[in-house]
């Protein structure tokens, strides 16, 4: 089980920057002042990137802790924390 947690940690470490990059890349491709659709509005993209960047960074931190093995032992009592 520890191997699976570490594997998922590596996956999250690689996936989080990829998500941030794809959001910024999608925003740069879709923002168009002459566009009439909502996807062309820069305000919506700023809101989306502002919301999902901390989520992706949190997943990256969670992945780092999983990769380091912080979740390998499960305490049975609160005194073991």
C-alpha distances in whole Angstrom, upper triangle without the diagonal:
4,5,5,6,9,10,11,12,14,15,17,18,20,21,23,25,26,26,29,31,31,32,35,36,36,38,41,41,42,44,48,51,53,50,51,47,45,42,45,45,44,43,41,39,39,38,35,34,34,32,29,29,28,25,24,24,22,19,20,20,16,15,17,15,11,12,14,11,13,10,8,10,12,15,17,21,22,24,20,20
4,5,5,6,9,10,10,12,14,15,16,19,20,21,24,25,25,28,29,30,31,34,35,36,38,40,40,41,43,47,50,52,50,50,47,44,42,44,45,43,42,40,38,38,37,34,33,33,31,28,28,26,24,23,22,21,18,18,17,14,13,14,12,9,9,10,7,10,8,6,9,11,15,17,20,21,22,19,18
4,5,5,6,9,10,11,12,14,15,17,18,20,22,23,24,26,28,28,30,32,33,34,36,38,39,40,42,46,49,51,48,49,46,44,41,43,44,42,42,40,37,37,37,34,32,33,31,28,27,27,24,22,22,21,18,18,18,15,13,14,13,10,9,11,9,12,11,9,13,15,18,21,24,25,26,23,22
4,5,5,6,8,10,10,12,14,15,16,18,21,21,22,24,26,26,28,30,31,32,34,36,36,37,40,43,46,48,46,46,43,41,38,41,41,40,39,37,35,35,34,31,30,31,29,25,25,25,22,20,21,19,16,16,17,14,12,14,13,9,10,12,11,13,11,10,14,15,19,21,24,25,27,23,22
4,5,5,6,9,10,10,12,14,15,16,19,20,20,23,25,25,26,29,30,31,33,35,35,36,38,42,45,47,45,45,42,39,37,39,40,38,37,35,33,33,32,29,28,28,26,23,23,22,19,18,18,16,13,14,14,11,9,11,10,6,7,10,8,10,8,8,11,13,16,19,22,22,24,21,19
4,5,5,6,9,10,10,13,14,16,18,19,20,22,23,24,26,28,29,30,32,34,35,36,38,42,45,47,45,46,42,40,37,39,40,38,38,35,33,33,32,29,28,28,27,24,23,22,20,18,17,16,14,13,13,11,8,9,9,5,4,7,7,10,9,9,13,15,18,21,24,24,26,22,21
4,5,5,6,9,10,11,12,14,17,17,18,21,22,22,24,27,27,28,30,32,33,34,36,40,43,45,43,44,40,38,35,38,38,36,37,34,32,32,32,28,27,28,26,23,22,22,20,17,18,17,14,13,14,12,9,11,12,8,7,11,11,13,12,12,16,18,22,24,27,27,29,26,24
4,5,5,6,9,10,10,12,15,15,16,18,20,20,22,24,25,26,28,30,31,32,34,37,40,42,40,41,37,35,32,35,35,34,34,31,29,29,28,25,24,25,23,20,19,19,16,14,15,14,11,11,12,10,7,10,11,7,8,11,11,13,12,13,16,17,21,23,26,26,28,25,23
4,5,5,6,9,10,11,13,15,15,17,19,20,21,23,25,26,28,29,30,32,33,37,40,42,40,41,38,35,33,35,35,33,33,31,28,28,27,25,23,24,22,19,18,17,15,13,13,12,9,8,9,7,4,6,7,5,5,8,9,11,10,12,15,17,20,23,25,25,27,24,22
4,5,5,6,9,10,12,13,15,16,18,19,21,22,23,25,27,28,29,31,32,36,39,41,39,41,38,35,32,34,35,33,33,31,28,28,28,25,23,24,23,20,18,18,17,14,14,14,11,9,11,10,6,7,10,8,6,10,11,13,14,15,18,20,24,27,29,29,30,27,25
4,5,5,6,9,11,11,12,15,16,16,18,20,21,22,24,26,26,28,30,34,37,39,36,38,35,32,29,31,32,30,31,28,26,26,26,23,21,23,21,18,17,17,15,12,13,14,10,9,12,11,7,10,12,10,9,13,14,16,16,17,20,22,25,28,30,30,32,29,27
4,5,5,6,9,10,10,12,14,15,16,18,20,21,22,24,25,26,28,32,35,37,35,36,33,30,28,30,30,28,28,26,23,23,23,20,18,19,18,14,14,14,12,9,10,10,6,6,9,8,5,8,10,9,9,13,14,15,15,17,20,21,24,27,29,28,30,28,25
4,6,6,8,9,11,12,13,15,17,18,19,21,22,24,25,27,28,32,35,37,35,37,34,31,29,30,30,28,28,27,24,23,23,21,18,19,19,15,14,14,13,9,9,10,8,5,8,8,5,7,10,10,9,12,14,15,16,18,21,22,25,28,30,29,31,28,26
4,6,6,7,9,11,11,13,15,16,17,19,21,22,23,25,26,30,33,35,33,35,32,30,27,29,29,27,28,26,23,23,23,20,18,20,19,16,14,15,14,10,11,13,10,8,11,12,9,10,14,13,12,15,17,18,19,21,24,26,29,32,34,33,35,32,29
4,6,5,6,9,10,10,12,14,15,16,18,20,21,22,24,28,31,33,31,32,29,27,24,26,26,25,25,23,20,21,21,17,16,18,17,13,12,14,12,8,10,12,9,8,12,12,10,12,15,14,14,17,19,20,19,22,25,26,29,32,34,33,35,32,30
4,5,5,6,9,10,11,13,14,15,17,19,20,21,23,26,29,32,30,31,28,26,23,24,24,22,23,21,18,18,18,15,13,14,13,10,9,10,9,5,7,9,7,6,9,10,9,11,14,14,14,17,19,19,19,22,25,26,28,31,33,32,34,32,29
4,5,5,6,9,10,11,12,14,15,17,18,20,21,25,28,30,28,30,28,25,22,23,24,21,22,20,17,17,18,15,12,14,15,11,9,11,11,7,8,11,10,8,11,13,12,13,16,17,16,19,21,22,22,25,28,29,32,35,36,35,37,34,31
4,5,5,6,9,10,10,12,14,15,16,18,20,23,26,29,27,29,26,24,21,22,23,21,22,20,17,17,18,15,13,16,16,12,11,14,13,9,11,14,12,11,14,16,14,15,19,19,18,21,23,24,24,26,30,31,33,36,38,37,39,37,34
4,5,5,6,9,10,10,12,14,15,16,18,22,25,27,25,26,23,21,18,20,20,18,19,17,14,15,15,12,10,13,12,9,8,11,10,7,10,12,11,11,14,15,14,16,19,19,19,22,24,24,24,27,30,30,33,36,37,36,38,36,33
4,6,5,6,9,10,11,12,14,15,16,20,23,26,24,25,23,20,17,19,19,16,17,15,12,12,13,11,8,10,11,8,6,10,10,7,9,12,12,11,14,16,15,17,20,20,20,23,25,25,25,28,31,32,34,37,38,37,39,37,34
4,5,5,6,8,10,11,12,14,15,19,22,24,23,25,23,21,17,18,19,16,18,17,13,14,15,13,10,13,14,11,10,13,14,11,12,15,15,14,17,19,18,19,22,23,22,25,27,28,28,31,34,34,37,40,41,40,42,40,37
4,6,5,6,8,10,10,12,14,17,21,23,21,23,20,18,15,16,17,16,17,15,12,14,15,12,10,14,14,11,11,15,14,12,14,17,16,16,19,20,19,21,24,24,24,27,29,29,29,32,35,35,38,41,42,41,43,41,38
4,5,5,6,9,10,10,12,16,18,21,19,20,18,16,12,14,14,12,14,12,8,10,11,8,7,10,11,9,9,13,13,11,13,16,16,16,19,20,20,22,25,25,25,28,30,30,30,33,35,36,38,41,42,40,43,41,38
4,5,5,6,9,10,11,14,17,20,18,20,18,16,13,13,14,11,13,12,8,9,12,10,7,11,12,11,10,14,15,13,15,18,18,17,20,22,22,23,26,27,27,29,31,31,32,35,37,38,40,43,44,42,45,43,40
4,5,5,6,9,10,13,17,19,17,20,18,17,13,13,15,13,15,14,11,12,15,13,11,14,16,14,13,17,18,15,17,21,20,19,23,24,23,25,28,28,28,31,33,33,34,36,39,40,42,45,47,45,47,45,42
4,5,5,6,8,12,15,17,15,17,15,14,10,10,12,11,14,12,9,11,13,11,10,14,15,13,14,18,18,16,18,21,21,21,24,25,25,26,29,29,29,32,34,35,34,37,40,40,43,45,47,45,48,46,43
4,5,5,6,10,12,15,13,15,13,12,9,8,9,8,10,9,6,8,11,9,9,12,14,13,13,17,18,17,19,21,21,22,25,26,26,28,30,31,31,34,36,36,36,39,41,42,44,46,47,46,48,47,43
4,6,6,9,12,14,13,16,15,14,11,10,11,9,12,12,9,11,14,13,12,15,17,16,16,20,20,19,21,24,24,24,27,28,28,29,32,33,33,35,37,38,38,41,44,44,46,49,50,49,51,49,46
4,6,8,12,13,12,15,14,14,10,9,11,11,14,14,11,13,16,15,14,17,19,18,18,22,22,21,23,26,25,25,29,30,29,31,34,34,34,37,39,39,39,42,45,45,48,51,52,50,53,51,48
4,6,10,11,9,11,10,10,6,5,8,9,12,11,9,12,14,13,13,17,18,17,18,22,22,21,24,26,26,26,29,31,30,32,35,35,35,38,40,40,40,43,46,46,48,51,52,50,53,51,48
4,7,9,8,11,10,9,7,4,6,6,9,10,8,11,13,13,13,16,18,18,18,22,23,22,24,27,27,27,30,32,32,33,36,37,37,39,41,41,41,44,47,47,49,52,53,51,54,52,49
4,5,5,9,9,10,9,5,7,8,12,12,11,14,16,16,17,19,21,22,22,26,26,26,28,31,31,31,34,36,35,37,40,40,41,43,45,45,45,48,51,51,53,55,56,55,57,56,53
4,6,8,10,11,11,7,7,8,11,13,13,15,17,18,19,21,23,23,24,27,28,28,30,33,33,34,36,38,38,40,42,43,43,46,48,48,48,51,53,53,55,58,58,56,59,58,54
4,7,9,11,12,8,10,12,14,15,16,18,20,21,22,24,26,26,27,30,31,31,33,36,36,36,39,41,41,42,45,46,46,48,50,50,50,53,56,56,58,60,61,59,62,61,57
4,6,8,8,5,8,11,13,13,14,17,18,18,20,22,24,24,25,29,29,29,31,34,34,34,37,38,38,40,43,43,44,46,48,48,48,51,53,53,55,57,58,57,60,58,55
4,7,8,7,8,12,14,13,15,17,18,19,21,23,24,25,26,29,30,30,32,34,34,36,38,39,40,42,44,44,45,48,49,49,48,51,54,53,56,57,58,57,60,59,55
4,5,6,7,11,12,11,13,16,16,16,18,20,21,22,24,27,26,27,30,31,31,33,35,36,36,39,41,41,42,45,46,46,45,48,51,50,52,54,55,53,57,55,52
4,5,5,9,9,8,10,13,13,12,15,17,17,18,21,23,23,24,27,28,28,30,32,33,34,36,38,38,39,42,43,43,42,45,48,47,49,51,52,50,53,52,49
4,6,8,10,7,8,11,12,11,13,16,16,16,18,22,21,21,24,26,26,27,30,31,31,33,36,36,37,39,41,41,40,43,45,45,47,49,50,49,52,51,47
4,6,9,8,8,11,13,13,14,17,18,18,20,23,23,23,26,28,28,29,32,33,33,35,38,38,39,41,43,43,42,45,48,48,50,52,53,51,54,53,50
4,6,6,7,9,11,11,13,15,16,17,19,22,22,23,25,27,28,29,31,32,33,35,37,38,39,41,43,42,42,45,47,47,49,51,52,50,53,52,48
4,5,5,6,9,10,11,12,14,15,16,19,20,21,22,25,26,26,29,30,31,32,35,36,36,38,40,40,40,43,45,45,47,50,50,48,51,50,46
4,5,5,6,9,10,10,12,14,15,18,19,20,22,24,25,26,28,29,30,32,34,35,36,38,40,39,39,42,44,44,46,48,48,46,49,48,44
4,5,5,6,9,10,11,12,14,17,17,18,20,22,23,24,26,28,28,30,32,33,34,36,38,37,37,40,42,42,44,46,46,44,47,46,43
4,5,5,6,8,10,11,12,15,16,16,18,20,21,22,24,25,26,28,30,31,32,34,36,35,35,38,41,40,42,45,45,43,46,45,42
4,6,5,6,9,10,11,13,15,15,17,19,20,21,23,25,26,27,29,30,31,33,35,34,34,38,40,40,41,44,44,42,45,44,40
4,6,5,6,9,10,12,13,15,16,18,19,20,22,23,25,26,28,29,31,33,34,33,33,36,38,38,39,42,42,40,42,42,38
4,5,5,6,8,11,11,12,14,16,17,18,20,21,22,24,26,27,28,30,32,31,31,34,36,36,38,40,40,39,41,40,37
4,5,5,6,9,10,10,12,14,15,16,18,20,20,22,24,25,26,28,30,29,29,33,35,35,37,39,40,38,41,39,36
4,6,6,7,9,11,11,13,15,16,18,19,21,22,24,25,26,28,30,29,29,32,34,34,36,38,38,36,39,38,34
4,6,7,7,9,11,12,13,15,16,18,19,21,22,23,25,27,28,27,27,30,32,32,33,35,36,34,36,36,32
4,6,5,6,9,10,11,12,14,15,16,18,20,21,22,24,26,25,25,28,30,30,32,34,35,33,36,35,31
4,5,5,6,9,10,10,12,14,15,16,19,20,21,23,25,24,24,27,30,30,32,34,35,33,35,34,30
4,5,5,6,9,10,10,12,14,15,17,18,20,21,23,21,22,25,27,27,29,31,32,30,32,31,27
4,5,5,6,9,10,11,12,14,16,16,18,20,21,20,20,23,25,25,27,29,30,28,31,29,26
4,5,5,6,9,10,10,12,14,15,16,18,20,19,19,23,25,25,27,30,31,30,32,30,27
4,5,5,6,9,10,10,13,14,15,17,19,18,18,22,24,24,26,29,30,28,30,29,25
4,5,5,6,9,10,11,12,14,15,17,15,16,19,21,21,23,26,27,25,27,25,22
4,5,5,6,9,10,10,12,14,15,15,14,18,20,20,23,25,27,25,28,26,23
4,5,5,6,9,10,10,12,14,14,15,18,20,21,24,27,28,27,29,26,23
4,5,5,6,9,10,11,13,12,13,16,18,19,21,24,25,24,25,23,20
4,5,5,6,9,10,11,10,10,13,15,16,18,21,23,21,23,21,18
4,5,5,6,9,10,10,10,13,16,17,20,23,25,24,26,23,20
4,5,5,6,9,9,11,13,16,18,20,24,25,24,25,22,20
4,5,5,6,5,7,10,12,14,16,20,21,20,21,19,16
4,5,5,6,6,8,11,13,16,19,21,21,22,19,17
4,5,8,9,10,13,16,19,22,24,24,25,21,19
4,6,8,9,12,15,17,21,22,22,22,19,17
4,5,5,8,11,14,17,19,19,20,17,15
4,6,7,10,12,15,17,16,17,14,12
4,6,7,10,13,15,15,17,13,12
4,7,10,13,15,16,17,14,13
4,6,9,12,13,14,10,10
4,6,9,11,12,9,9
4,6,7,8,6,6
4,7,9,7,9
4,5,6,8
4,5,6
4,5
4
